[in-house]
Amino acid sequence: MRPAAVHGYEGSPATGIRMYRGDALRVMRRLEAGVYDAIITDPPYAAGVSLAAKGAGTATKYCDNKRANPLPDFDGDGMDQRTWTLLMADVLREGRRLCKPGAVCALFIDWRMLPSLTDAMQRAGWIWRGVAVWDKLTSRPQKGRFRQQAEFIAWGSAGRLSVNRPVPVLPGVFRHANVAANERLHQVQKPLELMAEVLKICVPGGRVLDPFAGSGSTLLAAARLGLTADGIESSPAIAQTAADRLGVKLTEEV
Ligand SMILES: C[S@@+](CC[C@H](N)C(=O)[O-])C[C@H]1O[C@@H](n2cnc3c(N)ncnc32)[C@H](O)[C@@H]1O
């Protein structure tokens, strides 16, 4: 069943959008080199290692799966930090191969994995250029502690980043509330408005790759900005959600 209009295209397919079901690395190895203007992605944060060790799924950490239609668990959150770092370096190296010279990457992450991600990014050949902040506006209060109210966007470029790109001055802090629990199609879905702002780092009319696409928020926001975009998602149920949301046919890993 197609999700509510607020999330998607109300039946008209997003143009210039492709959604693959498969492992990011395996799919990326088959894609054409040197064609993307940006890698914009929100990988699993490997935040559920201890839960995974107890055999618990991601719903235990991220949502109340007592809802009528429980959201499927997503992959990769139970990885240990070192394996995750190696995976990210491999994916980002492959992403570098797929990108044009001067392309950009913008990678979501939490405070705990930020150092590992910037190591992986640089190991993969990207020039690390900074960290922007997603202020989620609210968070669980914890007495005697700073609130964990932000996630981060580590960003960089494939070689030299010309100041003459037709891209405006962009904010360093994005303020958007999380997607309401009862509107989510994915346990850790990113708000479309946030993705639309982040995607402005890509040149107008450019081509974007999201190797950890989840429910397709990056792709949907990209289509609305007139960008073309390809997404990859390993979970069959989540990949199908993204394809339905985008109004496109799912391409199975071959
Ligand atoms: C943080 S979620 C992305 C959520 C997305 N931003 C959204 O708004 O729906 C990361 C996604 O990457 C997927 N994933 C994990 N490992 C993967 C892999 N090796 N290849 C492709 N997808 C993977 C997970 O199943 C999960 O859906």
Ligand as a Chemical Component Dictionary entry (heavy atoms), coordinates in Angstrom:
data_LIG
# 
_chem_comp.id                   LIG 
_chem_comp.type                 NON-POLYMER 
_chem_comp.pdbx_formal_charge   0 
_chem_comp.three_letter_code    LIG 
# 
loop_
_chem_comp_atom.comp_id 
_chem_comp_atom.atom_id 
_chem_comp_atom.alt_atom_id 
_chem_comp_atom.type_symbol 
_chem_comp_atom.charge 
_chem_comp_atom.model_Cartn_x 
_chem_comp_atom.model_Cartn_y 
_chem_comp_atom.model_Cartn_z 
_chem_comp_atom.pdbx_ordinal 
LIG C1  C1  C 0  20.203 5.167  9.127 1  
LIG S1  S1  S 1  19.321 4.192  7.992 2  
LIG C2  C2  C 0  18.888 5.344  6.691 3  
LIG C3  C3  C 0  17.561 6.010  6.938 4  
LIG C4  C4  C 0  17.198 7.001  5.845 5  
LIG N1  N1  N 0  17.993 8.187  5.939 6  
LIG C5  C5  C 0  15.728 7.351  5.898 7  
LIG O1  O1  O 0  15.394 8.533  6.072 8  
LIG O2  O2  O -1 14.909 6.439  5.769 9  
LIG C6  C6  C 0  20.602 3.245  7.250 10 
LIG C7  C7  C 0  20.101 2.180  6.296 11 
LIG O3  O3  O 0  21.217 1.488  5.724 12 
LIG C8  C8  C 0  20.851 0.128  5.541 13 
LIG N2  N2  N 0  22.084 -0.662 5.422 14 
LIG C9  C9  C 0  22.876 -1.121 6.422 15 
LIG N3  N3  N 0  23.924 -1.792 5.926 16 
LIG C10 C10 C 0  23.816 -1.748 4.562 17 
LIG C11 C11 C 0  24.611 -2.237 3.482 18 
LIG N4  N4  N 0  25.743 -2.928 3.690 19 
LIG N5  N5  N 0  24.188 -1.981 2.224 20 
LIG C12 C12 C 0  23.057 -1.277 1.983 21 
LIG N6  N6  N 0  22.257 -0.797 2.967 22 
LIG C13 C13 C 0  22.634 -1.013 4.248 23 
LIG C14 C14 C 0  20.000 -0.208 6.752 24 
LIG O4  O4  O 0  19.149 -1.332 6.544 25 
LIG C15 C15 C 0  19.244 1.119  6.975 26 
LIG O5  O5  O 0  17.956 1.087  6.407 27 
# 
loop_
_chem_comp_bond.comp_id 
_chem_comp_bond.atom_id_1 
_chem_comp_bond.atom_id_2 
_chem_comp_bond.value_order 
_chem_comp_bond.pdbx_ordinal 
LIG C1  S1  SING 1  
LIG S1  C2  SING 2  
LIG S1  C6  SING 3  
LIG C2  C3  SING 4  
LIG C3  C4  SING 5  
LIG C4  N1  SING 6  
LIG C4  C5  SING 7  
LIG C5  O1  DOUB 8  
LIG C5  O2  SING 9  
LIG C6  C7  SING 10 
LIG C7  O3  SING 11 
LIG C7  C15 SING 12 
LIG O3  C8  SING 13 
LIG C8  N2  SING 14 
LIG C8  C14 SING 15 
LIG N2  C9  SING 16 
LIG N2  C13 SING 17 
LIG C9  N3  DOUB 18 
LIG N3  C10 SING 19 
LIG C10 C11 SING 20 
LIG C10 C13 DOUB 21 
LIG C11 N4  SING 22 
LIG C11 N5  DOUB 23 
LIG N5  C12 SING 24 
LIG C12 N6  DOUB 25 
LIG N6  C13 SING 26 
LIG C14 O4  SING 27 
LIG C14 C15 SING 28 
LIG C15 O5  SING 29 
# 
